[in-house]
């Protein structure tokens, strides 16, 4: 046991010493080869630290493309996704027809996808991910990663739609507090439906529009009630035409019955 522990410690110290030697070396090729070995051993911090030192020095050499791509991949595997995306983008901008361009474009988008936050937070990374993944699909429509990219885009779009649904619901919940928030709910929901027509949240958005229309009508002055309730009825038929078997059908039907009482033939 003691011998095994001593041997293990010796190998660890030896590896650390070799890494320090590589760090201090002025030989770009030596650093590059050490970085490749470190990557293979899943020592990604060592890999990208060395590669950042040599990627400029290797520019124009037969190792230039691989060193920059491996730099991005090292950050990616270490789950440092924003840095990974930036180096993948740097790669495909420098080598638009390079050996790793297809993968670099894919991983740039996928890194942003993995870094995309929860819907209630700022969605800048989500928008970047969609932009990069869509560009990948445009450049490489026959890639074996097309399905992965498309599914990631759909998921990201659903996240953006959910954020808008939450915003619209917030307006709805505010009601008439400091103004007509029902109209804001309608505008927000309809814009989301327009921007993301295939989202899994479309039914919820359309139901929210119907409910907000109803609340607007119910709170209207008498001379505008009939007109507003006609809008409610139009919204109802639009909803049930799209979702005849909706679990919200009973609620929608009840809204229709009330609306019809306020509309004269």
C-alpha positions as CSV (number, residue, x, y, z in Angstrom):
1,X,0.0,0.0,0.0
2,X,2.8,2.4,1.0
3,X,4.7,1.6,-2.2
4,X,1.5,2.2,-4.3
5,X,0.9,5.6,-2.6
6,X,4.5,6.6,-3.1
7,X,4.4,5.7,-6.8
8,X,1.2,7.5,-7.3
9,X,2.5,10.6,-5.6
10,X,5.7,10.4,-7.6
11,X,3.7,10.3,-10.9
12,X,1.6,13.2,-9.8
13,X,4.6,15.3,-8.9
14,X,6.3,14.3,-12.2
15,X,3.3,15.3,-14.2
16,X,3.1,18.7,-12.4
17,X,6.8,19.2,-13.0
18,X,6.4,18.5,-16.7
19,X,3.5,20.9,-16.9
20,X,5.6,23.6,-15.2
21,X,8.4,22.9,-17.6
22,X,6.0,23.2,-20.6
23,X,4.7,26.5,-19.2
24,X,8.2,27.9,-19.0
25,X,9.3,26.6,-22.4
26,X,9.8,28.9,-25.4
27,X,9.2,26.0,-27.8
28,X,5.7,26.4,-29.3
29,X,5.7,22.9,-30.8
30,X,6.6,21.3,-27.4
31,X,3.8,23.3,-25.7
32,X,1.4,22.3,-28.4
33,X,2.2,18.6,-28.1
34,X,2.0,18.8,-24.3
35,X,-1.4,20.5,-24.5
36,X,-2.7,17.8,-26.8
37,X,-1.6,15.1,-24.3
38,X,-3.2,17.1,-21.4
39,X,-6.5,17.3,-23.4
40,X,-6.5,13.6,-23.9
41,X,-5.9,13.1,-20.2
42,X,-8.9,15.5,-19.6
43,X,-6.6,18.1,-18.0
44,X,-8.5,20.8,-19.8
45,X,-7.2,23.8,-17.8
46,X,-3.6,22.8,-18.6
47,X,-4.5,22.3,-22.2
48,X,-6.1,25.7,-22.8
49,X,-3.5,27.5,-20.7
50,X,-0.7,26.2,-22.9
51,X,-2.7,26.7,-26.1
52,X,-3.4,30.3,-25.3
53,X,0.3,30.8,-25.1
54,X,1.1,29.3,-28.5
55,X,-1.9,29.8,-30.7
56,X,-0.5,33.1,-32.1
57,X,3.0,31.7,-32.5
58,X,1.7,28.8,-34.5
59,X,-0.3,31.0,-36.9
60,X,0.7,30.1,-40.4
61,X,2.1,26.7,-39.4
62,X,0.6,23.3,-40.1
63,X,-0.6,23.2,-36.5
64,X,-2.4,26.6,-36.5
65,X,-5.9,25.3,-37.2
66,X,-5.7,22.4,-34.8
67,X,-4.3,24.5,-32.0
68,X,-7.1,27.1,-32.2
69,X,-9.9,24.5,-32.5
70,X,-8.4,22.5,-29.6
71,X,-8.3,25.7,-27.6
72,X,-12.0,26.2,-28.0
73,X,-12.7,22.5,-27.3
74,X,-10.6,22.6,-24.1
75,X,-12.8,25.4,-22.8
76,X,-15.9,23.6,-23.9
77,X,-15.0,20.3,-22.2
78,X,-14.2,22.3,-19.0
79,X,-17.7,23.8,-19.2
80,X,-16.4,27.3,-19.7
81,X,-18.9,27.9,-22.4
82,X,-18.7,31.7,-23.2
83,X,-14.9,31.4,-23.7
84,X,-15.4,28.3,-25.7
85,X,-17.9,30.0,-28.0
86,X,-15.6,33.0,-28.6
87,X,-12.6,30.8,-29.6
88,X,-14.8,28.6,-31.9
89,X,-16.0,31.9,-33.5
90,X,-12.4,33.1,-33.8
91,X,-11.6,29.8,-35.5
92,X,-14.3,29.9,-38.2
93,X,-13.7,33.6,-38.8
94,X,-10.0,32.9,-39.4
95,X,-10.5,29.7,-41.3
96,X,-14.0,29.9,-43.0
97,X,-13.2,26.8,-45.1
98,X,-11.0,25.1,-42.5
99,X,-10.8,21.5,-41.5
100,X,-12.8,22.1,-38.3
101,X,-15.1,24.9,-39.5
102,X,-18.2,22.7,-39.4
103,X,-17.6,21.6,-35.9
104,X,-16.5,25.0,-34.7
105,X,-19.7,26.6,-36.0
106,X,-21.8,23.9,-34.3
107,X,-19.9,24.1,-31.0
108,X,-20.0,27.9,-30.9
109,X,-23.8,27.7,-31.0
110,X,-24.1,24.7,-28.7
111,X,-21.8,26.4,-26.1
112,X,-24.1,29.4,-26.0
113,X,-27.1,26.9,-25.8
114,X,-25.5,25.2,-22.7
115,X,-24.9,28.6,-21.2
116,X,-28.5,29.8,-21.7
117,X,-30.0,30.8,-18.4
118,X,-33.4,30.3,-16.8
119,X,-36.3,32.2,-18.6
120,X,-36.7,34.9,-15.9
121,X,-33.1,36.0,-16.4
122,X,-31.4,38.0,-19.2
123,X,-31.7,36.0,-22.5
124,X,-28.7,37.5,-24.4
125,X,-26.9,34.1,-24.5
126,X,-30.1,32.4,-25.7
127,X,-30.3,34.9,-28.6
128,X,-26.6,34.3,-29.4
129,X,-27.2,30.6,-29.3
130,X,-30.1,30.7,-31.8
131,X,-28.1,33.0,-34.1
132,X,-25.0,30.8,-34.1
133,X,-27.0,27.5,-34.5
134,X,-29.1,29.0,-37.3
135,X,-25.9,30.1,-39.1
136,X,-24.5,26.6,-38.7
137,X,-27.7,25.2,-40.3
138,X,-27.4,27.7,-43.1
139,X,-23.7,26.8,-43.8
140,X,-24.0,23.0,-43.3
141,X,-27.5,21.9,-44.0
142,X,-26.3,18.3,-44.6
143,X,-24.3,18.0,-41.4
144,X,-24.9,14.9,-39.2
145,X,-25.5,17.5,-36.4
146,X,-28.5,19.2,-38.1
147,X,-31.1,17.4,-35.9
148,X,-29.2,18.3,-32.7
149,X,-28.9,22.0,-33.8
150,X,-32.6,22.2,-34.8
151,X,-33.8,20.6,-31.5
152,X,-31.6,23.0,-29.5
153,X,-33.1,26.0,-31.4
154,X,-36.7,24.8,-30.7
155,X,-35.8,24.4,-27.0
156,X,-34.3,27.9,-26.9
157,X,-37.3,29.4,-28.7
158,X,-39.5,27.8,-26.2
159,X,-37.5,29.4,-23.4
160,X,-37.9,32.8,-25.0
161,X,-41.6,32.1,-25.4
162,X,-42.0,31.1,-21.8
163,X,-40.3,34.3,-20.8
164,X,-42.9,36.3,-22.8
165,X,-45.7,34.1,-21.4
166,X,-44.5,35.0,-17.9
167,X,-44.4,38.6,-18.7
168,X,-47.9,38.5,-20.2
169,X,-49.2,36.6,-17.2
170,X,-47.7,39.3,-14.9
171,X,-49.5,42.0,-16.8
172,X,-52.7,40.0,-16.5
173,X,-52.3,39.6,-12.8
174,X,-51.7,43.4,-12.4
175,X,-55.1,44.0,-13.9
176,X,-56.0,47.7,-13.8
177,X,-53.3,48.6,-11.4
178,X,-51.9,52.0,-12.6
179,X,-53.5,51.5,-16.0
180,X,-54.9,48.9,-18.4
181,X,-52.5,46.0,-17.9
182,X,-54.9,43.6,-19.7
183,X,-54.1,45.4,-23.0
184,X,-50.3,45.0,-22.3
185,X,-50.9,41.3,-21.6
186,X,-52.7,40.9,-25.0
187,X,-50.0,42.8,-26.9
188,X,-47.2,40.8,-25.2
189,X,-48.9,37.4,-25.8
190,X,-49.8,38.2,-29.4
191,X,-46.2,39.3,-30.2
192,X,-44.9,36.0,-28.7
193,X,-47.4,34.0,-30.9
194,X,-46.2,35.9,-33.9
195,X,-42.5,35.5,-33.2
196,X,-42.7,31.9,-32.1
197,X,-45.8,30.3,-33.9
198,X,-44.7,26.7,-33.3
199,X,-44.0,27.0,-29.6
200,X,-45.4,24.5,-27.1
201,X,-46.7,27.5,-25.1
202,X,-48.9,28.9,-28.0
203,X,-52.1,27.4,-26.5
204,X,-51.4,29.0,-23.1
205,X,-50.7,32.4,-24.8
206,X,-53.9,32.2,-26.8
207,X,-56.0,31.4,-23.8
208,X,-54.4,34.3,-21.9
209,X,-55.4,36.6,-24.7
210,X,-59.0,35.4,-24.5
211,X,-59.1,35.9,-20.7
212,X,-57.6,39.3,-21.0
213,X,-60.1,40.3,-23.7
214,X,-62.9,39.2,-21.4
215,X,-61.5,41.2,-18.4
216,X,-61.2,44.3,-20.6
217,X,-64.8,43.8,-21.8
218,X,-66.2,43.2,-18.3
219,X,-64.6,46.4,-17.0
220,X,-65.6,48.6,-20.0
221,X,-68.0,51.4,-19.8
222,X,-71.6,50.4,-20.8
223,X,-71.4,52.0,-24.3
224,X,-68.4,49.9,-25.2
225,X,-69.3,46.6,-23.6
226,X,-71.1,45.2,-26.7
227,X,-68.1,46.0,-28.9
228,X,-65.6,44.6,-26.5
229,X,-67.6,41.4,-25.9
230,X,-67.8,40.9,-29.7
231,X,-64.0,40.9,-29.6
232,X,-64.2,38.3,-26.9
233,X,-66.4,36.1,-29.0
234,X,-64.1,36.4,-32.0
235,X,-61.2,35.4,-29.8
236,X,-63.1,32.5,-28.4
237,X,-63.8,31.0,-31.8
238,X,-60.2,31.5,-32.9
239,X,-59.1,29.6,-29.7
240,X,-61.4,26.6,-30.1
241,X,-60.7,26.3,-33.8
242,X,-57.0,25.9,-32.9
243,X,-57.6,23.8,-29.8
244,X,-61.0,22.1,-29.9
245,X,-59.9,19.5,-27.3
246,X,-58.1,22.0,-25.0
247,X,-58.2,21.2,-21.3
248,X,-59.2,24.9,-21.0
249,X,-62.3,24.3,-23.2
250,X,-64.8,24.5,-20.3
251,X,-63.3,27.8,-19.1
252,X,-63.4,29.2,-22.6
253,X,-67.0,28.0,-23.1
254,X,-68.0,29.8,-19.9
255,X,-66.5,33.0,-21.2
256,X,-68.4,32.7,-24.4
257,X,-71.7,32.3,-22.6
258,X,-71.2,35.4,-20.6
259,X,-70.0,37.3,-23.6
260,X,-73.1,36.4,-25.6
261,X,-75.4,37.9,-23.0
262,X,-73.8,41.3,-23.6
263,X,-74.1,41.2,-27.4
264,X,-77.4,42.0,-29.1
265,X,-78.2,40.2,-32.4
